[in-house]
Amino acid sequence: MKLKEISDNLFCVGFKKRRNMCETFVRFHGHYENPKFQNKIFTKKQFDRWFRNETEEGSDLGIDFYSFGGGFNLPEYVFKPFLEGKFNPLSKYEKNLLKEVSKLERKKFYLIGYDLTEKAVLNHEIAHGLYYLNNDYKFEIDTFLAEINKKDILKMKKIIEAENIYSENKIMDELQAHLVNNYYYFLGRNKADEKGIDEEKIKKYSLKINKLFEKYSKNIKGIQPFEL
């Protein structure tokens, strides 16, 4: 495993197998942004039980987390309790990632992980990285989102909240990342039983946010071209 710096303080690692990626990131992700486990110490078995019983993918569709996740994103502070031994015993996957993370002598950085067979997800994860690392990007994104029809914002938030995998303070970050490369996520009926936003409207929002994304990501390697 090797971390690659694709922009200042933004690192990525690709995986050939989705299951290996999810095994690596499951507890880091849970500690960072999961509504049940955010900022808590927990075991993989506890997370697996929660996913199996309390998410639609697990309880209704019988899908496990390790075939579900498409990409991950983490700020530097998430790794601290793992490096301090609070999550021991660590899995071999966690140990491999922490070994590389411990080599990064940075006060602030962001790490994204993605499935090498699904490069389209990379833009989504990079959008998360920019939202955390680049204050100008975050300001412009937040300003734009504040200008969107409030009913549409509430509808998009409800759709994300219905997934039951993101804590409340990560919803807007997730919303902007979906608009960057996955606007169709907000179309049609969904887990929130919400009627989707008009397609032409959502395309307009996505086009605008992608102009901002392109402005700040033009020198980042691996960016996928935007297509409506």
N, C-alpha and C positions, 0 to 999 in steps of 0.2 A: 504494500500500500504506500502511495506517495501523494502528498498534497501539492497541488499546483496553484501558484499565485496568478490569477487571471487579471487582477487589477489591484491597486494599492490596498493591502490588508484584506483582500477578498480571495479566499482559497476554495478550491473545489477538489473533489475526489470522485472518480467514476467507478462504477461497479459493473462487471459483466453479468452478474446474477442478482436479480432483485432481492431474493431471499437473503443473500449475504449482506446486502445493503441494509435491509430492514433489521436484521439481527444486530448489525453494528449500531444503528441509530435509535432503536426502539426506546431505550431508557433515557437517552439524551433528549430525544424529542418529547417524551412524557414529562420530564422535569422542566422543560422549557415552556411548553405551550398547551399541554393537555388539561382539560377542565377538571379532571379528577386528581391528577398527580403533579400539577405545576408546583414547583418549589418544595416538593416532598421527596422523602427517601422511600424507595419501594423496590420490590423484586420483579423480575421478568414474569414470574408466575402470577403475581398480582395484576400486572398489566394485561397479560393474556386473558385472565378471568374477566376483567372489566370489559375488554374489547369483545369477547365472546358473548357476554350477557347484556351489555348496555349500548351497543351500537347496532344500527340496522344491518350493516355488512356482516357482523358477527352473529347476531341473534336471529335475524330473518333470512339472510342469504347464505349463512354458513361459511363465509369467507374469513380466513385468518389474516391478521395484520401483516404477515410476512409476504403475502401476495397482493396486498392492497396498496401499500405506500409506493409513490412514484418518485419522490424526491424529498430531501430534508434540508433544513437551514438552521444554523445555530450561531449565536453570538459567543464571544470568548468566555463570558462569566459562567456559562452553563457547565463548563468542564471542571470548574474549581472543586466542587464537592466530590467529583469522581477521582480527581488527582489526590485529594486529601484522604481517600480511603473510605468515605462515607457510604459508598455503594458496593463495597466489597461483600461477597466475592464477585469479581468482574468476569465477564465472559471473554473468551479468546478474541472475539471481534472487538469488544470494547478496549481490551488491552492494546490491540494493534493500532486502533485509532488514537488512543491516548499517547502512545509512544511517539507518534508523529506530531501530535498537537503540542506535546511538551517541548519540542524542538523550536517552536515558534516564539521568538523573543519579542513579542508585541504586547503593548498594553491593551490594544483594542483590535480585534479582527473578527471576521465572519467566515464561517465554513459552510459550504453547501455540498451535499452528496446527491448523486443522480444515477439513474440507470442508463448505461451507455447505449442501450437499444432504443431509448426514448429521449433523444436529444432535444425534442421540442419542449420538454419540461425545464430545460436549462434557463430559458428566459424568465420563467416564473420564479425560480430560485434566486437568480441574479437580482430580480426586482426586490426580493426580500433583503438581499445584501445591501443594495443601494439605499433602501429605506432606513437601514440601521446605520450605515457608515457615512452617508453623504447628506449633510444637513440641508443643502440646497435642493437636492432631489426630494427629500421628505417635505420640505416647505412647499414646493411647487405642486407635489401630489396632493398634499392635504388641502391646499388652496383650491385646487381643481375639484376635489371631492366635495368640498363645502359648497361649491356652486351647483352641484348636481341636484336635480329634483329630490327633495327630502323623502318623498314616498318611495322613489326608486332606491335610494340608499337604504331605507328601512327594509325594503323587500329583499335586497341583496344580503343585508346583514342576517335576516331571518333564515335565508337559504343556507348561509354558512353555519349559523348557530345550530341548525337542525342536524348537521353532520355529527355534532356532539364530540368533536375531536380537537376543538380549539378553545382556549380560554378566552374570556371576554376581552381582555386587553390586547389580544392578537387579531381580533376580527377585522379591523380596518386595514392592517398590514396584509392580511389574507385577501381582502377585497381588492386592493390595488394590484396585487400580484395576479389574481385571476383575470382582471381586466387587461393586463398586459398580454397574456397568451392563451387565455381560456375563457373568453367572454361567453361562449355557448353554455358554460356552466350555469349561467343565470337565465337560460331560456326554458320555457315549458314548465310543466308541473314537476314538483320535486318533493324531497323529504319534508319540507316545511308545509306542504300542501298549499304552496303559494303559486298563483298563476305567474308565469315568467314575465319578465319585462319585454316590451315590444322589441322585436329584433332590430329594427332600424335604429331605435333609440340606443340599444346596448352597443351596436356597432359604432355609433357616433361617439359614445363614451370611450370605447376601446381604442378607436383611432386617435382621439385626443391624448389619451394617457400613453399611447405608444410613441407619440411624437416627443413627449417628455422623457420616456424611457430611452429612446434612441439618442436624444440629446446628451444624456449622461452615461450611456453605455457604448458609445461609438468606438472607443479604444479597447473594449473588452473582447478577448478572444472567445469564440464559440457562440456568439450571439446568432440566433436563428432569425431569418427575415420574417417580417410581420406580413400576414396575409389575412384578409377578411373572408 
